[in-house]
Amino acid sequence: MGLFRNVIERSAESARQLRSRLAAPATDTPAATPSMTPGEDSLTPQHQEIKPSTTATAARLTQLVGENPPPGSLARVIRRKYQSVARERERIAMVSAASRDSSNGSASGGVSGGGGAYLSSETHNDLRDAIEQYEIEFPKLQDTALGIELETDFYGRHTVIKSVKRGSVAFALHAAGFMRPGHVVVGVNGQDLSQLSFEQVLCAIKEAAVTTRVVRFVNPSVLPMKLFKFEPSLVNRDQYGFAKDDRYILSYRKQLRKQKSMSYPHEKKWTEFVQRSGGVDALDEWMSTHGSDASGDATHDSAEALELRTLVLSGVPVVLRPRVWSVLAGVTKYKKRFGTQYFRQLVAERDTSPSAADIEKDICRTYPEHPFFQTEKGKSELKNVLCAYSLHNPSVGYCQSMNFIAGMLLLFMAEEDAFWLLSVMLHKRYLPAENYTQSMLGMQTDQLVFKWLVASELPELAARLEHCGIQIQLVTLHWFLCAFVCTLPTETALRIWDWFFLDGERVLFAVAIGILKLAAQEVLSAATHSDVHNIVRGLGTDLHDEDAFMRFLLSTRSNADGSWGNSHPIPNPLNSNSPVSDGVRKMDASRTASAPAPVSPQFASPEPSKPKGKASTRLTPSAFLQQLFLPDSPQADRSASAATARFSPAFAPKFTMREIEQKRAEFRAQIELKSRATLSE
């Protein structure tokens, strides 16, 4: 106890001395411009040269953050931001940090890391995810220091970490790779410190001691200071602007790097197809003429339709998504029923909508993690679309979850285009409008249908969930209402939407069954009811590999002729008369016939073998997608092989849409009968 008391007394005395130093007027801060080294960023503000007397003052000021706090105090990393860096850059940064530690006599345990914490062991294109910025929350210690010794960098422009004292609140994080020598202090409690002098930074940290301090650091070996731009809040976002947590962003970045190595050939095929079709407008006109509308099927036996199907199933490029979705849904033909000024007229009357009050409440609840919907423009556009639809279809009006569908559309297209596509989506072929009525009769029916489907397709899983008291139709309700945009990772959900606009509502049932099938083994092997509940709560959230997930979903053969469900068969890419692109057509036939589709590990049942000696003129979706998704480059090949640990191509749902419709009629009659009985009582 005596030792602890002495530590506290020394800390208090040091703090009192500091306060008296800070209260005294500064007498020695003459301005002097340091010389610039060639190659240094000339845009960075030049810092005043620190003279000997100022250096002495700075040495005393470092005591502000140099004393140990009382035992038991803790600091924690609350936010971090990542950047991809090359392996060689990481190695150099770590060697540099190690030599700096050695020269400072710093005894640090654990990971040395001037390059930050490198958390991803698997790489694509020789890249790793390094932490470029991070924020550390220090407890409220008004009269006690943080245990960090600071200094200026070589040019005197920035305040950097010199060392972290063993036993301080910061030392555990230092040993884990944070607050390494050379890391720059750039902010405290949201205040930008990157352009302040050394003394001003120390004073700002001192003044923040009256409350919990959140200090931001930058690792300059990952993010050079000339590229640093201060943000009031440190947020990791995906390419669509959604704020995500660390676990999500690391998986997302790994998948994004893999996709970059494979995206160019695919986008090139899309470009060539659109050019051969005469442009997207010509393709839209052709689809409208040949029968794709809100009540029809967008698949035909023509070469153009089969090639379009091939490309859509392999993913629509981001820049083409708004137009391709509209083409597949038949928006142009639907719009012809109304005048050109129809949407503007509805917007002008938006405040007369009976649903306006409910819509206004939900505007602020729509994607709070996305900055666009926190702006007045985003809120106004979302309100225009939702109010316009409520007036356009008064029998439905507005229902919660429409806001998430409309919000996703607004990220890709103008508000009028989003309105028309939403109007077509809330149609029998896609999302039946009766699912969104006040009674939600359609959705109640579909959830009973889905419960029946789970019992039919996955009887063991259904029994385990029932034993744990989990009603699966309540878990999956928002899957269907929001079409998976609030369940799956963003890019995976958008890939599902590509397929959804092609084949309609049956895709929702197939995807929902697929997600449960992926989790079946984990649920069945869970030790406790609590474990099962935790697994169910996270269903679908980790499916970042959209290609592997699509391969899994499409590797079914429901019909004897090799087609999926009631869709048209997918063409054989190896057929010389097939409309599929040359790159796919030239793939090795033996590789396609014998190699299993590279997918990722949760299902391990093998795909049914084909009789030898008979050459099929039409590939099953599994074989087709194997060719479609298998990469050509060795690097992408390694990526695909790594994915085999999770998925298997043995997903074969047995249901058809005819059965779905029959069950809908049966369950709807039961619900209506029960409702009438309740009213009569």
Secondary structure, DSSP 8 states (H G I E B T S, - for coil): -HHHHHHHHHHHHHHHHHHHHHHS-------------TTS-TTS-------HHHHHHHHHHGGGGTS---TT---EEEEEEEEEEEHHHHHHHHHHHHHHHHHHT----S---TT------S-BTTEEEEEEEEEEEE---TTS--SEEEEE-TTS-SEEEEEE-TTSTTHHHHHTT-S-TT-EEEEETTEE-TTS-HHHHHHHHHHGGGS-EEEEEE-TTTS-GGG----SS--EE-TTS-EE-HHHHHHHHHHHHHHHHHHHHHHHHHHHHHHHTTSHHHHHHHHHHTT-STTS-S--SSHHHHHHHHHHHT---GGGHHHHHHHHHTHHHHHTTS-TTHHHHHHHTGGG-TTHHHHHHHHTTS-TTSGGGGSHHHHHHHHHHHHHHHHHSTTT---TTHHHHHHHHHTTS-HHHHHHHHHHHSSTTSS-GGGGSSS-HHHHHHHHHHHHHHHHH-HHHHHHHHHTT--HHHHSHHHHHTTTTTTS-HHHHHHHHHHHHHHTTHHHHHHHHHHHHHHHHHHHT-SSHHHHHHHHHTTTTT---HHHHHHHHH----STTS--TTS-----TTSTT--S-HHHHTS-HHHHHHS-----SS---------TT---SS--HHHHHHHHH--SSHHHHHHHHHHTTT--S-------HHHHHHHHHHHHHHHHHHHHHHHH-
